[in-house]
Amino acid sequence: SFGGVWTGMPSPGESSVGVIRINKYDVNAVKQTLDDAVVSVVSEGHLEDVSISNVKLMIGAACIVLAVTSQFWPTPFPSNMIILQSCLSIYILLTILSQVYLYIKEKDAIFVSQNTNHYRAVYSPVVVSSSMGRLSPLYSVTFTHKHDSNRVHRLEALVSEWFHEDGLFNRDRFVQQIRTLLDEFESFKKH
């Protein structure tokens, strides 16, 4: 069985270029296709905040340094036991720190925008998150203001609205709904 996303030539009678056809029974492929489309729409007007990724990379680099240090320490094995134990302990702490940081900062976010303006337009900083249950046909995408968690705009619908019976993704329809939701988010004014 085919499990994943296929982009390529359309079937006979289809005129779209870059058709996306997936196995509609593969929840991961469905969610990934929808998430990619959401990120492509949001990134047209917002710059991505990569600080979370940078912190993850720094923690990962520190773990690599620990691994290299423990592997290539010049003292032979029995006498470098303290170095090995120290590197292992610090590695475990960094791994736990990384997981806690991701849980607190990233959660289920698929896109976090910077606070700065992009293309001289004023955009609200946004955190975009999505969810789809393992056996659920519902897909939910949420736009939350980065500094005001009460400012939330959500779209929740059955994935069958955007996928044909044969797994063909109706990207235009989905993107239009996401753009409408993003416009509502951007035009929201505090009272």
C-alpha positions, -999 to 999 in steps of 0.1 A, spaced: 0 0 0 11 35 -8 18 56 24 28 91 18 26 121 -3 30 119 -41 35 150 -62 38 147 -99 19 142 -131 -18 145 -129 -42 117 -140 -57 119 -174 -83 147 -175 -65 167 -147 -48 199 -158 -32 210 -126 6 212 -124 22 198 -92 -8 177 -82 -7 164 -47 -22 129 -43 -19 111 -10 -30 79 6 -61 93 24 -58 66 50 -24 77 61 -32 103 88 4 115 89 5 122 52 -28 140 54 -17 162 83 17 169 68 1 179 34 -23 203 52 4 217 75 27 223 45 -1 243 28 -8 263 59 29 272 64 32 282 27 3 306 31 14 321 64 50 325 53 39 347 24 34 376 48 53 366 79 89 359 87 95 327 107 110 331 141 138 305 141 149 311 177 134 279 190 152 259 163 184 277 171 181 267 208 175 231 198 206 232 175 227 246 204 216 219 228 223 193 201 257 207 195 265 206 232 254 170 232 278 162 203 307 179 221 300 158 251 299 126 230 332 135 212 348 144 246 338 111 262 349 91 231 383 107 225 394 116 260 432 109 261 432 88 292 425 50 289 391 35 300 393 26 336 410 59 347 386 82 327 355 68 344 347 102 360 349 119 327 325 93 311 301 96 340 302 134 339 296 135 301 267 110 304 251 129 333 253 162 315 240 146 283 210 133 301 203 167 317 206 184 283 182 159 268 157 165 295 162 203 292 156 200 255 124 181 259 111 205 286 120 235 264 102 220 234 71 212 255 69 247 269 79 267 238 69 247 208 39 226 218 21 217 186 32 249 167 39 244 130 49 281 125 59 309 148 64 344 133 88 371 142 77 403 159 90 424 131 71 437 101 76 420 67 75 438 34 66 471 51 32 458 61 20 456 96 13 420 106 5 406 140 29 381 153 13 347 151 17 312 164 1 287 141 -7 253 155 -25 223 141 -39 191 154 -55 159 140 -64 129 161 -49 96 151 -82 81 141 -101 114 136 -112 128 103 -111 163 118 -82 187 111 -79 218 132 -56 248 126 -53 276 151 -39 311 147 -30 326 181 -15 360 187 21 356 199 16 380 229 -21 377 235 -33 341 240 -69 353 241 -68 363 205 -75 330 188 -89 321 154 -96 285 145 -107 265 116 -119 229 122 -133 208 95 -134 173 81 -104 165 58 -129 152 32 -136 189 24 -101 191 9 -93 156 -4 -111 138 -32 -120 101 -29 -89 91 -48 -66 111 -24 -62 142 -46 -56 173 -25 -79 203 -34 -52 228 -24 -69 259 -39 -100 254 -17 -79 247 14 -56 277 8 -86 300 3 -100 290 37 -67 295 53 -62 329 37 -97 339 49 -89 328 85 -55 346 84 -73 378 71 -98 375 100 -69 371 124 -50 401 109 -81 424 109 -91 416 145 -89 448 166 -90 449 203 -121 465 218 
